[in-house]
Amino acid sequence: MNPRRLTLILLFWALLFSVLLARTFVIQIVLGADACYGAISQRSSPFPLETARGQILDRNLVPLTDPRTRQVLVLFPDSLKSGTGASDALAGMLDETGTQPVADLMARAAATGRPVTIELSPDDADRARERLSDTSLGLAVVPLTLRYGPRSVAKHVVGHIIEADNAGVAGLEKRFDTVRFGPGLKGKRPRSVAPVRDGVQDVITGLGYRELAATARSSVVLTIDIRVQRAVEQALQQQGVERGAVVVLDVRTGEVLAMASRPEFDQNNVAASIDDPRAPLINRAVEAFYPGSVFKVAVACAALESGVADASALTVCPGYLDVGGGEPVRCTHHTSGPAVVTLQDAMAYSCNPVFVSLAERAGARSIMEIARKLGFGAKWPELLEGAAAYVSQPTSLRALANLAIGQEYVKTTPLQMTQAVAVMASGGVMRPAYLVKELLDQNGKTVKSFEPPKPSRVVSVSTAQAVTRWLEACVKYGTGQAAAVAGGAGGKTGTPESAGSTLVHEVWDAWFAGFAPAGRPRYAISVFIEEGMSGPYRAAPLFAQIAQAILGLENR
C-alpha cells in the first residue's frame, strides 16, 4: 500500500477516535449530571433538598439569609403503587413522632403526585433511619434546607424570591438572579434526592436513594458586616421603630456596613405584606424624604466654598426672619430676641434664620451644585429599588428659605445623607457608597470582582474640617447632645414636617446623621424615623446606641 495513503488512513482514524473520545468525555463528565438527572426523573420525581440558588453573604462569608437545615421524612408517591409496606413502616414511625395520621399523608401524596414531607426532631430522625434499613419502602430521611431562616437580616437588601419559579423579585435576589458573564444566583436545578427504581417502578433494594448534584450558581459577597447589621436591627427593635431606616458606612472606604429598613416583612410569606398600609416591602434606606435641618450641612458647605461666609466669623441670629408669603422663619433656640453667635453655634443650635441668611448670600445655584456633588438627586446603582430624590430650583425667597432648612425643594434618602456626613468626616472626599464586593462560584473561586467607585474631592479640606467641628459642637452642647458616645461624635439633627401631615394633624419625621468617633471618624451613620416627631429626642439617642454598639465590636 502506498505509504502516503496509509498515513492518511491512520490520521483519519486517529481523528475520528479523538472526536469520539471527546464526545464521550462531554457526555460522561460534562453532561453526566444532567443525563443522570434526566434518567432518574423519567422514573420518579426528584425531591429538592434546597432552593436552587447561591447564597448572599456578608464580608466574612456568613449568609445573611440564615439558611436552616432540618431533618424531614419524605414519602415518595410512587411508593404507593409498589405495595412494599410503606404504609406499615410509616405508621410505626409516626406513632413515635406524634404527627398527623398516616392515612391523611398517604392520601395527600396520592392526590398531588408529589412527595410529602414530615419534619422530624434529631432523635426522631435517628430512629426513623434505623427503621428504614429496608431501602425499598419509598421512604427516606433527608436534610432539607430552608433559604430564609428566622434570623435572616438585611431583608430589604437581600430581597425575596418566588419559590415556585425560583425567580428573584426584589433586592439583590433580583439584581443577580441571572448575569451576563456567567451563572448568577439562580441555578437550573437544586441538589435533590430520588429513589432508584427498576423497570416496574419498584425501589431497588440496596440502592435506595440517590443524591443528584445541583447545577452551577454563584454566591454574592457584600460589604455588609453581619455583626454591625445585627447591632443596628437590635437597636431598631429595642427602640420600637415602626417605620424608618438606618445606614452605616465605613468613612474610609465607602463600604456599606449595615442597611436596615422598618417595618420588616416575612421573606417566606411576602403575600402577607402586599396590602399592609405600613408598606413593609419598601426599602426606606433608599427612599426619598424631606431631610429637614440635616440639609444645613449642604448649605454650610455652599456658603464656605463660595466665600460668602468665614468659618470663624460672628453673626446675628435675629430670633425670627421675615421671608414673605406667610409666617416668619423662627429659631427654636433664640426665642427671647437677637443673639450674637458663631456659625458653629448656629449649626449646633440649628438656627433657622442664620441658615436662611447664608442660603440667600450663597445663592440657590451654589447650594444645588454642592448638594449634587454630595450625592443628592442621584439614584444609587447598587439596588434596583429606591428613588433618585431631587434638589429643585427655588422660585422665591420663601422657597429658598424652605430649601435652606430642608423642608421643601429637596428630598434625600438616608443613604445619601450618610454619604454627605461621610464626606465631611473624610476631609471633603466623596467615597461613593458601594455594597457588592464579588461573585463566587460553588467552589469559592471569584467569578467577578466589583471595584469600589473612584473617590473624588467634593469640598476643600478647610470647609470639611470646619463643618466637622460644627457637627461635633452639635453633639457637645447643641441639639444633638443625646447622640454623645464614648470617644466623641458629630452630627446633625433634623425634624422636618412629614408628608403625612394635614391641616388638622401635624406630623414630623426624625433625623440624625453623624459620625463617630470624633477626631478620627470611622463610621458614618444616619437614622431616619418616619413620624418620629423629634430628631433630638428620638433619632439622636438611637444613633448613640448604634454607634456605641459598633465601636464596641472593634474590641471583640
N, C-alpha and C positions, 0 to 999 in steps of 0.2 A: 504493500500500500504506500501511496505517496506520503512521505513524512510530513509535508505541509498539510495535506488533508487530514492525516491522523491528529496533528496538533490542533487543527480547528475543531475536530470532533471532540477531543478531550476538553478543549476550552468551553465548548458548548455545554457538555455535560457538567463540567465544574460550575459554570454559571447557573445552570438550571438547579443543580444541587444547592448552591448558595441561596438562590431565591426561595426554594422550598424550605431550607433551614431557617431563613429569616422569617418566612411566613409562619412556620411552626413556633418560633420564638414569640412572635407577636400574639398568636392565638393562645399559647400556653402560659406565657408570662405576663405580657402587657394586657391582654384581654381576658386572662384567666378568671379573674374575679367576676367580671361581667358575665362570662359564659356560665360559670358555676351558679351565679345568682339566677340567671335565666333558666337554667335547667331545673333548679330546685323550685323556682317559682311556678313552673308548669305543673308540679305535682302537689304543692302545698302553698299556703300563704305565709311568707316570712313575717316574723313578729319583730318590729323595730325596737331596739334597746335604747334609743336616744333620738333626739331631733337631728336631722342631717345638716348640722351647721357647725361652723367653727366657733370658738369662744371669743368673747370680748373681755380683754384682760387689762389689769392696771399696769403701771410701770414696772412692777415686780412680778408680773405674770400671774397674778391672782385673779381668778374670774370674778367680774363684777356681778354676774347673774346668780351667784351662789348655787350652782348646779348640785342637786341632791340625788344620790343613788339609793334606791330602796329595793328590797328583795320582793319579787312577786311570783306567784304561781300562775302559769299560763296554761289555759285549756285550749288546745287547737281543735276547731270544729270538725276537722276531717276525722278526728279520732272517734267521733260518734258513729261513723259508718263501719268501723272496723270490728266492733264488738269485742274489744280487748279487755274489758273490765275496768275501763277508766272511771266509770260511774262509782263502782265499789271503792276503788282506791281513793277517789276524790272525797267520797263520803267519810272514809276513815280519817283523812287528814283534816277535814273541816270540822269534825267532831271536836278536835283539839283546838283548832284556831277560832272557833266560835263565830264564823262568818255566816252569810246567807245560805239558805237551803240549796242542796245540790241540784234539785230539780229545776230551780229558777235559773241557775247558772247554765245548766245544760240546754235549757230552752232558749236562753238568750244567745248562746253560741250558735244553736241550730238556726235561729231566726235571722241573725245577721250574717252568718257565714264568716265571721271574723273571730280571731282569738279573744277570749275573755280572761281578764286578769283579776287576781285576788292578792292584795297586799299582805305580806307576812312579817311578823316580828323576826328578829335574828334567830331566836330559839325555834320558832315555828318553821323557819326556812331550813334550819339544820335537820329537824325531824322529818320535814317533807322530803328532803333529799334522800334520807335513809329509806323512806318508804318507796322511793322511785328508783329502786335498783333495777326494776323491770323497765327498760327504756322504750318498750313498745306500747306503752299506755297512752301516748299522745299528750302527756303532761310534762311540764318542765318548770324548774325553779331557776329564774334568771334575774340578773341585776338590771333594773330599769332606771334610767337617768332622766330626771325632770330638769328642763332647761332653766326655769326660773324658780329658785328656792325662796324660802321665807325671809332670808336676809339679803336678798338682792338689793343693790344700791344703784344710785345714779340712774334711776329708771327712765327719766326723760332723755338722758343722753344715750342710753342703750337702745331705747325704743321697744318695739314689740313685733311679733310676727303673727301671721295667720297659720296656725298649726297644721291645718288640713292641707294647705298648699305649700308649706314651708317657705313662705314669702315674707320678706321684711316689709313692714308697713310704716314705721316711723323710726326716727333716730338713726343711730349707726347701723342698726339691723337693716334699714332701708338703703342707706348710702352705700354700704358694702355688701349688699345682697349678692350682686354679681359685679365683676370688674372687668375692664378691657384687657388687662395684661396677664390674666391667669385666673385660677379659681378664687371666687370670693367667699363670703361666709356660707353661702348656700351650696350644699353638696347635692349630688344627684341621688345618692342613696345612703341611708344610715347604716350603722352597724346593726345587724339583725341576727335572729336565730330562727331556724326552721327544722322540723322533723325530717329525717332522711327516710324516704318511703320506697317500697318496692313497686313492681308493676301493677299490683292490685291495690295500691294505696295504703298498705299496712306499714306502720313504722317498723323499720328493720331492727330486730333485737340485736343489741350490742353496739349499734351505731348511734341510735337515739337522735341527738340533735346536733346540727352543725351551725357554727357561727359564721356569718357572712360578712366580709370586710366592707367597710364604708368606702365611698369614693372620695376623691380629693376635695378638700375645702381649706380655706385659710382662717386664721385667727387674727384679730385686730388687737394691737398693743397700743394703749393710750398713755398719755402723760399723767393721768389721774393717779393719785396715791390713795389706795383704799382706806388707809388709816385716817387720812385727812377727810376723806369723803364721809366715813362713819362718824367722825367727830362733828362734822357740820350737820349731818342728819340727826344725830342725837340731840344736838343743841336746838334745832328746829322743833323736835318733838317735845323736849322739856319745856320750851318757852311757849308751846301751844300755838305755833304759827299755822294758821289755816290756809292762807294764800300768800305766797311770796317766793323769794329766791335768794340764794347765796352763791357767790362765785369767789373762788380763791385762786390767785395767780402767783407764780414764782416771779418776783420782781426781776431777778437776774436773767431769766430765760424766756419769760412769756408763757411758760407751760401752765396749762390748766390743771391745778392740783385737786380741785373739787368743783362740782357744779350740781346744785340741788334746787329743785322746784317743788312747791307745795300748792295744792294738795297732790298726794301720790295717787297712783292707780294700780290695780292688780294686773300684772302682765299675763296672768293665766286666765283672766276674765275681763278683758278690755270692754266687752259689750256693756258691762255694768256701769261704766263711766261715761258712755256716749251722751246720755241725756242728763247727766249731773250738772246742775246750774253753776256749780263752782268751777267748771271747766278743768277737771284734773288732767286732761290729756295735753294741755298747753304747757310748754316749757317756758315758764316766766323768766328764766335767766336770760333768754334771748328775745323776749317780747318787749315792746316799747311802752314806756310810761313817762309822765311828766317827772323830771328829776328834782324840781324844787331847788333849794339852796345849794345842793351839791354841785349845781351847774356854775356856781360862783368861782369854782376852780378855773373854768374856761375864761370867764370874764376877767379874773385876776391876771391870767396869762396874757390875754389880749391887751390889757392896759399896760402891763410892764413891757411886753415885746414892742408895742407901738410907741413907747416913750412918753405916753401921756401921764404916767404915774411913776413915782420913785418909791422904791421899797421901804425906805426909811422916813418918808415924808409924813407930816401930820396932816390931818384933815378934820372936817367937822361933820358929825352926824347930827342933822337938824331934828331928829326925832320923827319927822314925817316930811314927805316931799310931794308937792302937788304936780302931777304929770298930766292933768287934764282928763276930761271924759269920765269922771267918776270919783270914787274915793281916793284920797291920797295914799301913797305908799308909806307904810309906818314901820318903825323899828320896834321890835318886841323887847329890846333891852333898854334903850334910852327913851323911856316913856315920859320922863318929867321935863324934858326940854333938850336943847342942843348940848352936845358934848364934844370936846376935842379928843380925837382918837388917832392912833396909828392905823395903817392899813392892816397890820397884824391883828389889832384889836377888832377892827371891822370884820375880819374873817372869823375871828374867834367868837364874837358875839352875833355874827350873822346880821350885820346892819344893812337892811334892805336899801335905805336911802343912799348910803355911801356907794353901794354897788350899782345902783341905777345911775348915779352921777358918773361913776367910772365907765359904765357902758355908753353913756351919752358922749363922753370925751373920746373914748376909743373908737366908737362908731360900730354900727351893725356889721359892716363888711369885715372889719378886723376880727370881731367876735366869731362870725361864721367861719372865717378862714381857720382860726385856731381850733374851733370846735371840730371841723372836719379833719384837721391834722391829728387831733386826739382820737379820732375814730368814730365820732358821732355821725350818723347818717349813712354808714356803710353796713351792709349785711355781712354777717360772719360766714365765711365759706365752709367752715368745718361741719356744720349741720344743715340739712335741707330745710328744717323748720326755722321759724323766727322771723323777725322784722328788720328792715333796714334802719328804722327810726328816721328822724329828719331834723333838720335845722332850717327854719324858714325865714325869709326876709321880712322884718317888721316894717309896718307901714305908717307908724305914728310914734310919738314919744311914749304914750301908754303901752303900745305894743312892744317897744324897745325895753320898757321897764319890766314887762312881763317876761320877756326873754331873759333879762338880766337875773331875775330871781327864779328862772326855770319853771314858770307857771304856764306859759304858752309859747308857741312858735318853736318849741324844741321838745322832742321826745327822745329818750335814750333807753338802752337796755342795761340791766345790772352788769352784764359782761362788759359793755362799753365803758361804764362808769368805773369798773375795776381797772380797765386799761388806762384810763385817764389818770387815776391816782398813782398807778404804777409808773407812768411817765415822770411824774413829779419825784417819786421816790428813787428813780434811777438816774436822776440828774438831767432830765429833759430828753431822754432817748426812748423812742417807741419800739418796744419789742412785741409785735402783734401776738395776741393770744393764739396758741395752737394746741390741738387736742390729740391728734393721731401721730404715733411715732413710726410704726411699721406694721407690715403684714407678715405672718409666719405661716409656713406650710405645716403639714401634720407631723413632720419630724423636727419642728422647731427651727428650721432654717429660714432666713429672711427672704421673703419673696419681693418685697419692695419697701424701701425706707422713704419716709416723708421728712424732708428737711424743714427746719423752722424758717418762717419768713425772715428776710433780712431786716436788721434793725435800722432805724433812721432817726436823725435828730429832729425833734418837733419844736422845742423851745430851747433857749440858751441855758447854759449851766446856771447863770446867776438868777434867771427867772425861776427855774425849777427849785433852786435852793431857797429862794425867798418864799415861794408858795409852800414848800415843805415845812419851813419854820412856822408859817401861819397855820398850817394844818396841825402841827404839833401843839401850838398855842390853843387851838380849839379844844383839844383834849385836856390840856393842863388846866385851863381856867375858863373856858368858854362853854358853848352849848354841848360839846361832846365829852364832858367830864366822865360820864358813865361808861365811856369806851376805854378808860385807862387800864393798862395791864403792866405787869412787871416787865421792866425793860423799856417802857415808854411806847407811845403810839402817836400817830397823827391821823387826822381825818376830818370829814365834814358831815354835818347833819343836814337833813332835808325833810320838810313836811309839806309837800305840795297838795293842793286840793285834788281829790281823786276824780276820775272820770265818772264815778258813780254818784257824785254829789247832785243834789237837787236844790231848788229854791227853798224847800221846806227843811231838808235834812242835809247838812254839810258833812262830808266825809273826807278824811285826809289820809294820804299814804305816808309811810315812814321809811326814811333812807338813812343809812350811814355808809360812807365809802372812805376807806382809810388804809393804813399800812402799819406794820409792826415788824421788829421793834424799832424804836426811834434811833437815830444815829446811823445805823446800817440796816435799812429795811430789807427784809427777805420776802415778806408776804404782802400782797395787796388783796384786800377783802372788801366786797360790797354786800351789804344786807339791805334787802328790799322787802317790806311787809305791806301788802295791799290792804288798805283801810286800817293801817296800824296806828293812825291818829297822831303819833308823835315820833319824830326822828330821835330827839334827845332821850326820851324816856322809854322808847320801845326798841328801836333799831340799834342804838349805841350799846346798850347792855348786851345784846345778842352778839354784836361784834366782839366785845370784850371776852365773852365766854368762848367764842370760837377761836379767837387769836390766842388766848391763854392755853387752850387745849392743843392747838397746833404747835406752839412753842414748846409745850411740854413733851411732845413726841420726839423732839430732837435729842432728848436725853435718854431715850429708850434704845 
